Amino acid sequence: LGMSPTLGALPQIRAATDVEAQGGELYSPRFGFTGPPVRRPIMRRIGLHNAIRELWEISERETGLAISLS
């Protein structure tokens, strides 16, 4: 929203190529819907881990794929 597809892809490209990027980080345009990609904090909510686990279990069940991340 508010940017060309090329500029809109920059946060994903930075996340994929930044040597300092780590899993679980968020990159987004500096000014909300426009601007260069910057690292943003992710606000964690109470109970989020349970919701993530439940979504993962549903995804595995519905796709028939079990993926171990360990």
C-alpha positions, 0 to 999 in steps of 0.5 A: 500500500502506497509503494510500487511492488519493487519498493514494497519488496525491499523489507523482505529482500533486506531480511533475506540478505542482511548479514545481521538479520536473525530469525524472528525479526521484523523489517518494514518501511521506516515511515509505516507505508513508505521509506527504506526498510528498517528493523522493527521490534515485535511486540510479544503478547501473553499467550502468543507462544500457545497461539503459535504452537496451535497454528503450527499443529493445525498447519501440519495437520491440514497440509499433512506435513510434519516439520521438525525445527530442532 
